Amino acid sequence: MSMATTPLLRDDDRAEALASPALRGVIEVPGDKSMSHRALILGALAEGTTRISGLLEGQDVLDTAAAVRGFGATAERLAPGAWHVTGTRWRSPVIPVDCGNSGTGVRLLMGAAAGFSLAAQFTGDRSLSRRPMERVLDPLRAMGADFDASEGGRLPVRLRGGTLGGLCFRNERASAQVKSALLLAGLQAQGEVEVVEPVPTRDHMENMLRAFGCEVEICDEADGRHIRLGGRRALAATSVRIPGDPSSAAFPLVAGLLVPGSEIILRSVMVNPLRAGLFATLAEMGADLRLDHERSRSGEQVADIKVRFGPLHGVVVPAERAPSMIDEYPILAVAAAFATDRTVMHGLAELRVKESDRLAAIVAGLRACGVDAWDEGDTLIVEGCGGPPPGGADVAAHDDHRIAMSFLVLGLASRNPVSVDSAGMIATSFPGFAPLMRSLGARIS
Ligand code: S3P
């Protein structure tokens, strides 16, 4: 049964961060969330048993594990992060597929299931039930899938899967979730499947499909990147080693930049260039940040990241960079609050439809902490304080894990403590966040 049925919000969900002494230590953050979802789903479609190590055991990924079991695959946990997944032809789940808080989980699973002869209902928590699904349902319908959504293209969504044809789709929203859902559906489709990306998005699905033996052609042309499924689409089980999630690493990393005297090493973080926009932006802001021991692991680039406290200055972040750091704007906005001068971040329309309206949540949280910040359309502007902002607020996290972690990081270096009203959701992506931060010296209760 899906673990998403367990309520994550409790009365004791509040957390508080206080000005901390220098943060020091060598840490590893949990496995990458995007790769973890994909490893479970591809393993559940492949012939044979896939061995996964470093799987993120956050609630989002556990919900995907429960979902693939519902479709008939086997997913077993042998030890922390070590899982075996045995694939099968997917069949109708007997209970609804509850994807909890995870947009990635539900959108990828809808794509993966669409080409099987089955019936399924997809559900999620309060936040996920507010998020738009038409972005995947429309192109999947164009391939021939029969989806019935709730009002406004929301969950619950009913699927009657069956034979799919091909599709050539232009990914104007720059969504890796949409691209991945279509490639997954394409595994069962009869025709050509091609996604064209005016701006490339994270390519973990392409990399992992290849690791499972599927043919994927990638070609950069004048109108963007063309990603095409080849003729060989059967998947063969493999081994996947999942490195640390750069989107989780972002929190201790920025904390190290902001808390005076800090020096932190983050081991084995995935640094795929299509996920590395935050590192580039922080470097432009003057951050003392170094990537060491760059290497490859399961088809992805990995490095150790060394970060040291130091002053930052404001920058302009172009819209084209947004897909490579789409989940990192809340923590970048916190870094910008400590910088000298103004930081302007363009092209953030997608932040309105994440786990919360992140643009609104960032602006409200920063203002509550005494920072001048505002949005103009899909641009976010933060007037840096040139040092520690006042803090001293109880910030509304809107049940959003990344908003909660971002403002706790702010509180580690602001002049007054910062609390967040709901920290329980942090477990969806970064289980063990508070103890790991405390092991560096952070004062988070
Ligand atoms: C993800 C893609 C991004 C990101 C999400 C994970 C993925 O969403 O925000 O956390 O694993 O494909 P979009 O592709 O919808 O921007």
Boltz pocket constraint, residues with backbone or C-beta under 6 A from the ligand:
constraints:
  - pocket:
      binder: B
      contacts: [[A, 33], [A, 34], [A, 35], [A, 104], [A, 173], [A, 174], [A, 175], [A, 176], [A, 177], [A, 178], [A, 180], [A, 201], [A, 202], [A, 326], [A, 327], [A, 350]]
      max_distance: 6.0
